[in-house]
C-alpha cells in the first residue's frame, strides 16, 4: 500500500513538473504575443525598439559588417480614408489624396499600387507598406508633409483648407551592410533582414552579435491619464577578427588575376600567423556579394539561372556560400612529405643524415610505385629527398618507421580530426584517413607522399604552422576579441596551445629543408626577391583518376628560419586539358605574388638570401640532378603502378610520365562516407575518401611535387 501511494505521489510530482516546464516554455516562446493579446483589450499601444546587431571589424578596426538604421513605412488606412462610423457625422477633412501625393512625390512609390493597397486594407489601422527606406527618405517625407500641412492650414476650405497629410508613421529597423561587398564573404557569412545568420562569423558568433529588442508601452491608467514605459534595447556585441582587410585584399587580387587568366575550377588561400594560430586572410574564388547573397550572376549566366527550379537554386546558393578552406577535403599530395620525415625523426627512426638510393621505383607488394625520374634520382640525403620531392625516399622512410608510428604522427599533426576553428561546417575527415587495421604496405607507401588520404586546407595549414614554429600546434581561429556596444573588452581569444608535435631540432631541420626546396629544389617559382622563403609544392591527381584532373598547391612561410607568416595556396583543376593541369608552379607563383606584397606590409623586411654560400644539401646533390630545374614537369614526383607481371596497369601522361588510372584491388581501404558538411558540394575532393576495393589502384595515382 505504501509503495502504491509513493508511486502515485511520484507520478503526480512528475506531472506537475511537466506542466511547469510546459508553462515555462509557453511563457518564454509566446509570452510577448500573449501579453499583447491581453493588453489589446485595454486602452493600450506599444512599439518595438529594435536592437542594433553587433559590428564585425578586422584586426585593425576596419568595419567588415555593420548595421544601418532604416525605416519601415507604416500606414493607417482607416485614418487615411477618414470615413465616419455609423451614426457619426464627417468632420470634412480629406486625407487620402494629399497623403498619396506626399508618398508618391517623396518616396517614388507607384501611385496605382499604393491606392490599391489602401483600398484593400481600408479597415485596418496598421499596415507596413514599405520596408527599409533610408533616414534621408524619411526626413524628405516628413519635411514635405509638414510643409504641405502648414499650407493647408492657411488655406480656405475652397482652396483645400481641410486637406491633410496623415496616417503615415515610421518604424525603426536595422539593415545589415557589408562595406566591402564580396571581400572575405566565405569567412563573414551574411545576415538576412529577418535576422537569420547564414555561414561564417555571422552564424558562428550569432549569439554574440545578437542583442535584445526593447519596447515602449503606452496605456491609459485607472484615472484615464496616459502612462508610458520604455524598456531600452540592448545592442549586440562587436566581433573583432584576426583577419586583416589589407592582406585579404592582396590575396583576393592575385586569386582574381589567376582566375582571369588560365583560371581553375576553384582557387583558395589561407594565411596564418604560425606563432598564434590567427587566420590573417582566407579567400576562395567562389565569392558572392554579401549585400545581395542570392544573386547568382557572378557564377552563372542568366540563361542558366532562368532554367533553375527552386531546388537547383538552393543547391547553387549553398555551393556559392560554401567555404572550401574549411568545409572541403582533398588529397594533398607532396605537401605531406615534410610530415613523413618529421615523424620519423621524432621516433628516432632516422636522424636526417641518412642517404637513400632512388632507382626510379620501389616494388611494393604486387606493385611498382615509381618516381617522376624514371631512371631514378640516384643517391639522395633526407633533405634532398624533400628538395627533389622523391617518392622513393619517402616510401623508404615510411617502411622503416612502420604504419603504427606513421599513423601516430598523422594523429598528432591533426589529420583526421577537426581543428576546432571558429567557423561553421568544418569537414569531418575522420573517415578519410587510414586506420592501422586498414593500412597495408601499398597504402603506407602512398600515404608517405600525400596520396590516398584526405585533409582540409585549415588542417594542413595548422599542422604546417606547428612544423615550422618549433613544434607548437595552436588552434586556428578568426576571432580576436569580443567588444561590448561601448567598446569594452568582453572576451579575449588568446592563442590556444593544443599540443606539442615535434621538437625544436626536428623543426629546425624541416625549416632548412623547406628553404632548400625553394632555393634549389622543386619550388623555385615561390621565391620572393630579398627574402628567405621555405615551402613545399604539392600535386595530387583527383578521383576519379581516369578523368586526369589535378589539384596543385604550395605551402610556404617567411622568413624561412624564423617564420612570421604562413601562406597556403590551392589551385583545384586548372582550366587546361589533362596532364597540362599538373603544374604546382601555378600555386607557387600565386604564393610568390601574394607574399611579395604581404611581407613589407607586415613589416617583415627584406634580407639577404645568401645564395652564394655553399650549402651541404646543395653541394652533395648526386650527379645528374640539376637542382636549378624546378618546373613541376621536371622536378616533382609521380607514381605509376605496374602489376606482378611487370606490365603497366594503365598508361596516361603526367607531364612526361605514366600515371595510375584504375583496376585492381590495391589498396584495401574501403571508401568512406563523408559527413553531410563535407558532402554538400560536388567540389573536387569534397569529402572524397581514399579509394579502395575495385578503385584501389586509382588511389595510388600520380603525385607530382
Buried (B, 14 or more C-beta within 10 A) or exposed (E): EEEEEEEEEEEEEEEEEEEEEEEEEEEEEEEBEEBEEEBEEEEBBBBBBBBBBBBBBBBEEBBBBBBEEBBBBBBBBBBBBBEEEEEEEEEEEBBBEBBBBBBBBBBEBEEEEBBEBBEEBBEEEEBEBBEBBEEEBBEBBBEBBEEBBEEBEEEEEEEBBBBBBBBBEBBBBBBBBBEBEBBBBBBBBBBEEEBEBBBBBBBBBBEBBBBEEBBBBBBEEEEEEEEEEEEEBBBBBBBBBBBBBBBBBBBBEBBBEBBEEBBBBBBBBBBBBBBBBBBBBBBBBBBBBBBEBEBBEEBBEEEEBEEBEEEEBEBBBBBBBBBBBBBBBBBBBBBBBBBBBBBBBBBEBBEBEBEBEBBBBBEBBBBBBBBBBBEBBBBBBBBBBBBBBBBBBBBBBBBBBBBEBBBBBBEBBBBBBBBBBBBBBBBBBEBBBBEEEBBBBBBBBBBBBBBBBBBBBBBBBBBBBBBBBBBBBBBBBBBBBBBBBEEEEEEEBEBEEBEEBBBEEBBBBBBBBBBBBBBBBBBBBBBBEEBBBBBBBBBBBBBBBBEBBBBBBBBBBBBBBBBBBBBBBBBBBBEBEBBBBBBBBBBBBBBBBBBBBBBEEBEBEEEEBEEEEEBEBBEEBBEEBEBEBBBBBBBBBBBBBBBEEEEBBBEBBBBEBBBBBBBBEBBBBEBBEBBEBBBBBEBBBBBBBBBBEEBBBBBBBBBBB
